[in-house]
Every structure is written in structure tokens, then in C-alpha cells.
Amino acid sequence: MIYRVFIVHGILAVLKIVYTLLNITDLSTEEAQYWVWSKNLDIGYYSKPPLIAYMNFISTSIFGDTELGVRINAIFIGFAIGILVFVFVREIFKDEKLAFFSSVLITAVPAFQVGSYIFLTDSPLAFFWILTIYLFYRAVNEKKPVLWVLTGVSAGLGFLSKFLIVLFLPPALLFLYLFKREIFRERWFYFSVLIASLFTVPVIIWNFQHDFVTFKHVFNLGEAKKEISLSKSAEYIGNYIASQIGLNSVFLFPFFFYAVYRGFKERKNFRIFYLWIFPVFIFLVFLYIARKKNVEANWPAFGYATLYILTAYYIYMKKWFKGFIFAFVLSIWSIFTLFYPFYLDKIGLGKIYPPKVDPLHRLVGWEGLGKKVSEVVKDLKTDKYFVFSESYHIASELWFYMEGNPRTYCVVINRRMNQFDLWPGIEQFEGKGYTGIYVSRWGLPKKIRDSFRKVKAHYRYDIIYRGWKYRTINIYVLEDLIKLKQDRFRSY
């Protein structure tokens, strides 16, 4: 049966590779940033652990500094998750047909398809999350030292993917307390925790060397507003719930909801509880945060894998295949529309899914902007120049898409700190006759204008998506950097 899983997820992987090669979208700004990190390898970074940079370094060494060189990581991870789901379900329920069905079900989940195409830290986190859950389950039941070691390694690699892997521990401990208390007397359990802890050392060392900026950043992201109105809180919670329904498929939501309800009813079954507790805990953690601040849709997405398995289990056991197939087809159609909305324009139905609400508009225009700025550079006819922005999003995209991948810079103008601030800045060019090319969504700030002797030229680049002018980018050519003037960081 497993060969069928290889075929299904192999076909999906090939389709995503072809889609990438068709150059329909550019890298997202976060993907570009993580690629930039791979050009500056370190044991830690400002906002995230280093594993994504290492993966990008390896993949682009093989496939080049291309979209495929970056996204092949996510595509491979999606393929691996599909196989892992099959293996896990076969282990826990001893039923290959159910295992295959579970592996197929996840293909209709938008969160899975997006996460296995766009390469963000959520992709490796999702893989190591489900791998750790699988290995932990086997270690608890088989009590083999090698499984405890592998569990620790998997959790450690999850930490190097994204810090949210630490949320594995509370539901895992609750499961042990309720069903497997004897594990607390097992020394290999604690050895596994020790192994996982060792993977935190590089990040801690790096932060010790950099004034613990990662901790300040994470605290700043998680810090909620002290005073917030009831209506605003309700808005945040409503947006959070709606985003999770959309991310996991509106059409499959009734099945997911039933699985949560039924799983609670059958919580005395240790297998059911084990699958149920992880996604419920993750959802509730971010629901709590959503009381006082906006929660990004992707933040909890890594934690739902066992919900998909539990849902597949109930559909399979109750033989709800007719209803599921209908919802499955609609969900696949919605994913196709998400990846290729242009067919709606061709058949005159573009208004039902306008470009303003189409998230792909954020993934276009960057390659064109890179070409435009490269043309501006060629017109300078000098090597004494640098390209910079106040936005790490723009600076990262230009580093990736400009001809020759020149280093770019990010100045502090009304923004929080970012990774660029930990690398050499444009101060190194002061008083040496360098020309600066400033690229921004906004106008030219007075502090930047006053840092140079002269504004030589101003260009505009329009990003057009599905006939809609999404954004205008300003490009300023500034002669002779005298002394850089910039703001202080607004926050971390």
C-alpha cells in the first residue's frame, strides 16, 4: 500500500516543481529573507533559529539561486509528511487502508499544500512536529533507547526550525500523566529531553553574543496590549477562528469539528486522546493569545497534523465516504483556485475572486523590480554604489532578484529591528563618493535625503497583478553619501 502513497505525493511534488518552473509567482518576502540568511551562515539569527538557512544553503548549492532552489525544500518536506502520515497511522491503528486514506486526506488541506510549496520556517517545523509525535508514541509504547534518542533529535531539529516546537511538551506530559505514568520513572525519557535541550545551545550562545535580541523579538511578538476593548477582542478572536477554518478548508471543516467533538467524547481511549490533545492544545494556546492581539493564520498551522489523522479515522470508521468525496473535490478545487486564479479571469468570473483578496498578489512583481533596479545600476557606469531600503522585505527581494545577487542594505526609518541590523551597514560607504539606490514603497525620507549630497534621479515601478495596480515602488538615485542619518529602532 505504501507505494500508492509514494505515487500520490510524488505526483503532487512533480506538479509543484513544474508550477515553480513556470515562474507564475516570485519568492515571498520571507522566503527571500531566509535565502539571504543562507548567504550569511551563522548559528543563530535575529528572529528564527538557523535550520532554514542551512537547508537553503544546501538546496541552492545544488539547484542554484533560483525559486526552485529555495522551494524544493518545502516540496520535499510535503512529500515526506505524506509518507510519514501513512507510517504513523499504520503504526497506531494497524490498518494500511486507513493509513493510505489519511495520507490522501491531507492533500485537500490548503495549509498542507501552501506549506509544501512556500518555504518558510513553518515547513520544517510541521515535519519535525509530526515526526516527534510519531517517535514519542513509539518510544512510550516500545521503550527502546534508540527511539528515545531519535525523539530527542527530532524535537531538537524542530527547535532549530522554529521555537514553537516547545509547545509539544505540555500535551505530551499530560498524555503521560493520564495514561503512561510509568514513563516518568524511565531514565531514557529524561535522556531524550536532554538530547533535545542540547540543540538549544547554539541559539543561546548566539543570543548571548547579540544581546539576546531573539528573546526580545519573540517577547515583543507575543506581548499583548494591556488594555483592549471587548469589541476589539471579539474581532481578534473572530478573525483567528475564521482564518483557521479557511486555512484548513471550509469544506472539510464539518469533519474536523466532528473529530474534535468525538475525540473529546472518547478521550479515555489513549490512542484517540493522543491524536486529539496536540491540535486542541495548539488551537487553544493561540485562541488565548488572540484575546488581545492579532494572530497570524499560519502560526498554529504546524500543529494540526494529528487532527487530520483523527478526522480520517472517524470518516473511515463511519464510512462517510460519499459526503467526504464531495467536500474533498470542492476543497481541491479551492486549492487549485488559490494557486491558479487566472482561469477565473479567462472565463469572465474574476470578480468573484478579485485580485485584492487573492494572496498571490503578494508573490508577484519582485523579479521585475529586480530587473528594473539592475537597469538603473547599469546606467550609473560605476562600481561605487549600493542598494538599500528601509524594508527588509524589499532589501531581501532585491538581493535575490537583482543581476549578480549584490548585497543589499536596510536602514532604520520608522521600523523595528531586523537581521540586516546585525550585519555591516552602509556606514562603511560614508565619505567615499558612493552612490546609493534607495528603493521604497513610500517617498524619500528627509533623513535619507540629507545623508546624500544630491538626488540624481527618481523612477517608479508599478506592480500589476491580474490587471490591478497592486503597488508602486519608488527608486531614488542618490549621489555621494556624506553621513548616514537614520532613526532608532521602534521596537524589537
N, C-alpha and C positions, 0 to 999 in steps of 0.2 A: 504493500500500500504506500510505503514512503516514496517510491519512485513517482507516484502520481503527484505527491506534494512537490517534489523537485520539478516536475513538468509545469505545474500551475505557477509556482513562484519563479521558475526560470523564465517562463513566457512573460510574466509581469516585468521581470528585470530587463529582458531584452527590449520590451516596449518602452521602458523608461530610458534606456540607453539611446534608442532611436529618437525618442522625443527630445532628449538633450542635444543630440547631434543635429536635429532640425533647427536648433537655435531659436526656438519660439520664445523663450524667456532668457533673461540675463541672470546672473547671480543676485540673490537678495543682498542687501547691505550687510547683514550679519554674516552671511556666507563669505562675502568678500573680506570682512574684518578677520574672520578666523583663518582665511587664506593668508592674509598679511601676517598673522602671528606665525604661520609656518615659515615665513621668511626671516623670522627673528626668534629662533627656538630658545626656550627657557624652561625652567622647572615650575613656573607659575606665571599667571597673567592677572591683570587688574580685576577682571570681572568673573573669570571662569578658570577652572583647572586646565592643565596643559594637553590632555589627551587628544583633543580635536586638532590641535596644531601639529602634533606628531603624525596623526593619520593623514592630514593634508600634505604634510611633507613627503610621506611615503608615496601616496597616490599620485601627486603631481610630479614626483621624480620618475614615475612610470608613464603617466599619460600626458605629462606636460601641464603648463599653467593654463588650463582650459576649464570650461564649465564641466566637462566630463571628468577631468582630473580631480575636481572637487566632489562632484555629486556621485561618482562611482562608490564613494564611501557609504552614502545613505542608501543607494540601490543595493549594495551588497548586504548591508545591515537588514534591510527589509526582507531580502531573500533568507537570511539566516534566522530572522524572527519567525518566518513562516515554517521553517524546518523545526525550530525549537518548540513552537506551539504544538506541533504534531507529536514530538518526542515526549513533551511534558504530559499531554493529555493521555497518551498511550501508557505512560508510567502511572498516572494517578487513577485512571479508570479501567485500564487493561482492555481497551476497546479501540481497535485500529480504525474502524469506520467513524466512530465519534471523533477520534483524533484528526482524521482527514477532514471531516466536516468543520471542526473548529478552525483548522488551518485555512479553509476556504472562506469561512465567515469573516475573518479579519480583512479579507481583500475588499469587502464592501464598506469598510470603515474609513471615512475621509482622513481622520487623524493618522491612520496607518499609512495610507497612500501618500499623503503630504510628507510625513516624516521619513518615508523611504525614497523621497526624491530630493527634497531640500535638505542640505546637510548642515544641521545645527547641532548644538550640544545635546538636544533632546533625543537625537537619533541613537548615539551610543548609550545614553542613559537608559532609554527604553529597552535596548538589548540586554544590558547588564542587569537591569531591574528584573526582567523575566528569567534570565539565566540564574540570578541569585535565588529567586523564589524556587526555581526548579531544583537547584543543587541543595538548597537548605532543606527542602522537603525530603529529598533522598537521604541526606545526611542524618536527619532526625529519625527516619524510619530504618535505615540500614546501619547507622552508627559506624561507618567505615572512616578511618582517619583521612584517607585521601579525599573523601567527599567534603569533610570539614575544611581541609586545606583549600580545595577548589572553591568552596563557598566564600572563604575569606578573600581569595584572589579576585573572584568575580565582584564582590562588594567593593574591594579596593579599586578595581578598574572603573567601577561605577562612580566612585568618588572622584576619580581623575577625569571623569566625563562631565559630571555636574554634581554639585554639593547635595542636591535633593535626594540622593541615594540614602542619606541618613534617615529618611522617613521610613525606610524598610524596617528599622529596628523596633519601634513601638508595636506595630501589629504582629511582628514575628514573636516578640516576647509575650504578648497577650495570648497568642496561639499556644506557645509552650506552657504558659501558666494554666491554661484551661484543659489542655489535652496531653501534654508531654512533659510533666514537671520533672521527671527523672533526668531530663537533659541538663537541668541546672547542676546536676552532680557529675556531668560528663566533662572531663578536662579538655577534650578536643573542641568542645563548643567554645570555651574561652580562648583556646589557641586560635580558633578561626577568627574570633573578634580581634585578637592581637595582630594577626596577619593583615586583616582589613585596615587596622589602625596604622600600620606601617606605611600604607600608601598615602596617608595624610602628611607624612613628614616633609616631602618636597614642597608642598604648598605652604606649610607652616614656616619652613626655612625661608622661602621666597618672601613671604609676608613679613617675616622678621627683618629682612633686608630692605623692605619697601614700606616701612611704617604701617604695616597691617592694613593696607588700602583695600584689599579684597574684603576683609571683615567689615570695614567701614561702608563699603559699597553694598554688601548684602544686607547689612543692618538698615541702610538708607532705603533700599528697595522694600524691605519688609515692614518698615516703620509706618504705622497708620496715623492718620490725622487724629489729634486728641479730641477735637470737637467736630462733630458731623451731624447734620440734621437727619431726622428719621427718614425723610423722603429721599435724601441722597444715599443713605444706607440701603434703602429698598431698591434704588436704581442700580447700585453696585451689585447687589445680590441677584437682581433680575437679569442683569447683563451677564453675570457669571453663569447662572443656570442656563440661560439661552445659548451662550457660547459653547457650553459643554454638550448640550443637545445637538447643536449644529455640527460640532467637531466630530461627534460620534455617530452622526446620521439621524436626521429627523425620522426617517422611515423605519429605522431599526430601534428607535427609542422605546416603543412599547415593549419590545422583547427584553431590552436592557432593564427597564423598570421592573418588569415581572421577575427577572432574575434576581434583582436586589431584594424585592419583596419576598420571593420564595426562599432565597438563601437565608434571609433572617428567620423565617419560619422553621427552616431545617438546620439552624445553627448548631445543633447538638451533634450533627454529623461532622466529624473532624475534617473530612475532605472538602465538604461544602463550605464550612467555615473558613478553611484555609484560602480557598479561592475568593470568598466573599469579603473577608476583612481588609485586604490590601486596597482594593479600589474604593471601598466605602470610607476607609480612613483617609485616603488621599483627598477624596472629594470633600469630606468634612473639614479637613485642615484648611483648604483653600476657601471653603464657604465661610469659615470663621474669619479669615483674612479679608474676604470680600465685604464684611460688615462695614469696614472703614476705609477701604481703598479699592481701586480698580485692579482686578486680577486678569492678567493676560490669558487668552484662551488656551495657549499651549502649555502653560505652567503645570497643570495637573495631568496632561495627556499621557505622560510616560507611565502612569500608574494604573491604567485601565485594562491591561492585557488579560488578567485573570477574570475580569468581568466578561470579556468576550468569550472566554472558555466556559464560564458558568452559564452564560446565555446559550451557547451552543449545546451544552449538556441538557438544559431544560427543553429546548426545541427538539432535540434528538429523542429524548425520553418520552415526550408527549406527542411526538410525530406531527408537529405543526409545520410540516414542510410546504404545504400549499401557500399558507399565509406568509411564510418566510420567503419563499421564492419571489413572490410579488414585491415584498419590501426590499429584497436583495437586488432585484433588477432595477427598481427605482433608485436605490442608493448608488448602484454602479453608474446609472445614467447621470446622477448628480455629480459624481466624481469626474466623469467624462466632461461634463459641462464646466466643472471647475478648472480642468486642465486645458480644455479647448472650447472656449465660449464663442469662438468666431463663427461657428456654424449657425448660431442664432442670428447673427447679422446677415448672413448669406440668404437665410430664408425669411428675412423680414421680421424676426421676433426679438431683435436686440433690445427692445425697450423693456422686456420682461426681466432682463438681467443686464442693466445698464453698466457701462464701464466704471462709473463712480463706486458701485458696490462690488465690482469684480476685483478680488485681491490681486489678480495677475498684473494690474496696472502698476503695482509696486516693483515688478520684476522686469520692467522694460525701460529702454532709453539710456541705460548706463553704458552700453557698448558704444552707442552713438555719441554720447557725451565724451567718452574717452578718445574717440577719433577726432572730435572737434577740438579738444584741448591739445591733442597731438599736433594738429594742423597749426594751431596758434604757436606752439613751441617751435615748429619748423620755421615759421615766419620770423622768429626772433634772430635766427642765424647767429646764435651764441650758445656756449655751454654753461654760461654763468646764469643759471636760472633755477628756480624751484617752484613746485606746485603745492598749494596749500588751501585749506578750507577751515571754517570753524566747526564743521561737522565731520565726525569720524566716519559717518556713513558715506559721504561724498569722497573723502580722502581715501577710504578703502577701495571704493569702486574705481577711482581713477588709478590707483596703484595697480589694480588688476587689469583694467582695460586700456590704459594708455600704451602706446607703442613702446616696447622695450621694458615695460613694467618699472618705471622710475620710482624711487622712494618719494612718498608724499608726506605732507606735514599737516598738523591740526593745531590751530591757535585757539586760545581761550577767549571766546566772545560770548558772554551770557550763556554758559553751559556748565554742566558738571564735569568732573574729571573723567578721563578715559585712558586707554592703554597708550595712546600716542604721547601722552604727557610724561611717560616713563622712559621714552626714547629721546635721543638728541633732537632738539628743535631747530627752528630757523634762526635762533640767536647766533648760530655758527656762521651765518652769512652776513652779519651786520658790518657795515662799513667797508665792504669788499666789492661794491659795484654790482651786486646781484639783482636780477630782475625777478619779481615774484608774480606768479599767476594765481590769482585768488578766485576760487570757484565757490559760489554760494547760491542758495535759494533766495536769499534776501539781497538788499543793496550793499553798498560798500560802507562798512562801519567807519566812523571818524577816526577811531584809534588806529585802524589798519591804514587808512588814507594818510594819516600823519606820520606813519612809520616809514613812508617812502618819499622820495623827492618829487615824483611825478606820476600821474595817472596817464599812461600812454594810450590805452585803448579799452573799449568796453564792448563785449559781444553778448548775445543772448542765444540760448539754445532751448528750443521748445521740445518737450517730451509729449509725443502724440500717441495715444492708445485707443484703438477702435474708433478713430475719428474724433476723439475728445482730447483737447489740450490739457493734459494732466498737470503739467508743471513747467515753469520757465526757470532755467538756471542761468545765473549771471556769471560771466567770465571777465575778470579785470586783469589787464596787464599793467603792472606797477613797476616803475623804474627806480633802481638804486635804493636798496634797503638801508636806511640810516640806523635806526634803533627800534626794535620791536616794542610796540605798546599793546598790551592786552589786559583783559580782566583777571580777577582772581576767580578760582573755582566757585561756582554757585553752591555745589554740594558734591557728595561722592556718589 
